[in-house]
């Protein structure tokens, strides 16, 4: 008789979850957790609004660059060194450090001189006013 367990999707048990239960969690975990920056971009008639999640990042470690219609956000996270007293040892450390960057282009150029940036509660908010567009003219053909 086989000791295989059949996985039935109706019970909400995915193959990956089953493997995680079977094998030690350390088999699937990477040495460095992958840093992710989630962003929301919205547009109005006059400006773009961007919200980027940067939890655990200090305001001084965030760099925002705007060139034309290209927006680049870079942030650096730093972990503090953890020390134990005599005889103590670290059993598991899941804190990390590293750099995360995200660049994206918008449909219209941004007026870089009027950009406003605020950082509170781990969320970077950018207000990116659209640059004035040149008026289009009808050209007479001779």
LOBA-42071 format. One line per 4 residues: number of its first residue (from 1); their letters; for each residue x, y, z of C-alpha. Coordinates in steps of 0.02 Angstrom, whole numbers, plus 50000, padded with zeros to 5 digits. Example, Ala and Ser with C-alpha at 12.3 -4.5 7.8 and 13.67 -1.06 7.14 Angstrom:
<pts>
1) as) 50615:49775:50390 | 50684:49947:50357
</pts>
This chain:
<pts>
1) xxxx) 50000:50000:50000 | 50064:50173:49958 | 50082:50312:50086 | 50051:50448:49958
5) xxxx) 49926:50580:50003 | 49814:50645:49866 | 49793:50832:49861 | 49616:50889:49829
9) xxxx) 49604:51072:49774 | 49429:51085:49848 | 49508:51082:50021 | 49616:51234:49978
13) xxxx) 49780:51140:49994 | 49902:51187:49857 | 50049:51081:49801 | 50174:51210:49866
17) xxxx) 50092:51212:50038 | 50100:51023:50045 | 50285:51026:50001 | 50318:51157:50134
21) xxxx) 50237:51046:50263 | 50333:50893:50205 | 50505:50973:50193 | 50592:51085:50317
25) xxxx) 50548:51269:50291 | 50733:51309:50266 | 50733:51215:50101 | 50619:51344:50019
29) xxxx) 50681:51502:50104 | 50817:51602:50021 | 50965:51675:50113 | 50911:51854:50074
33) xxxx) 50727:51897:50069 | 50679:51987:49910 | 50643:52171:49940 | 50486:52234:49854
37) xxxx) 50416:52407:49827 | 50231:52413:49789 | 50167:52570:49705 | 50001:52648:49657
41) xxxx) 49996:52779:49518 | 49843:52885:49483 | 49816:53028:49362 | 49712:53186:49362
45) xxxx) 49701:53324:49232 | 49846:53421:49310 | 49956:53293:49399 | 50007:53115:49433
49) xxxx) 49998:53046:49610 | 50113:52905:49666 | 50110:52807:49829 | 50252:52687:49864
53) xxxx) 50260:52566:50012 | 50432:52577:50095 | 50411:52504:50270 | 50559:52514:50385
57) xxxx) 50652:52642:50279 | 50715:52806:50350 | 50669:52966:50259 | 50854:53008:50234
61) xxxx) 50881:52843:50141 | 50754:52879:50003 | 50806:52958:49837 | 50679:53016:49707
65) xxxx) 50732:53072:49534 | 50621:53144:49397 | 50685:53168:49220 | 50554:53213:49091
69) xxxx) 50422:53077:49107 | 50538:52952:49195 | 50520:52933:49384 | 50649:52836:49487
73) xxxx) 50631:52792:49670 | 50775:52713:49766 | 50779:52666:49950 | 50906:52583:50062
77) xxxx) 50860:52480:50214 | 50985:52444:50349 | 50976:52314:50484 | 51049:52342:50655
81) xxxx) 51180:52223:50721 | 51106:52107:50850 | 51217:52048:50992 | 51181:51930:51135
85) xxxx) 51261:51932:51307 | 51377:51799:51377 | 51323:51626:51325 | 51183:51694:51218
89) xxxx) 51167:51657:51035 | 51055:51709:50893 | 50942:51565:50846 | 50860:51649:50696
93) xxxx) 50875:51819:50616 | 50750:51871:50482 | 50795:52055:50471 | 50883:52111:50314
97) xxxx) 50964:52257:50227 | 50985:52308:50049 | 50935:52427:49912 | 50773:52429:49817
101) xxxx) 50741:52533:49662 | 50593:52559:49548 | 50583:52661:49388 | 50432:52692:49278
105) xxxx) 50380:52811:49141 | 50223:52916:49137 | 50118:52967:48988 | 50169:53149:48998
109) xxxx) 50321:53246:49057 | 50326:53307:49237 | 50369:53483:49295 | 50516:53432:49408
113) xxxx) 50523:53604:49491 | 50349:53581:49568 | 50361:53400:49628 | 50309:53372:49809
117) xxxx) 50362:53221:49911 | 50303:53167:50084 | 50350:53014:50186 | 50244:52954:50332
121) xxxx) 50207:52785:50410 | 50310:52690:50283 | 50223:52766:50131 | 50307:52886:50010
125) xxxx) 50181:53003:49926 | 50231:53099:49770 | 50131:53235:49685 | 50199:53254:49508
129) xxxx) 50124:53404:49415 | 50114:53383:49227 | 50224:53497:49124 | 50134:53623:49015
133) xxxx) 50114:53555:48842 | 50148:53658:48688 | 49989:53711:48602 | 49959:53620:48441
137) xxxx) 49931:53726:48287 | 49861:53682:48121 | 49994:53708:47989 | 49940:53777:47822
141) xx) 50009:53678:47678 | 50070:53783:47532
</pts>
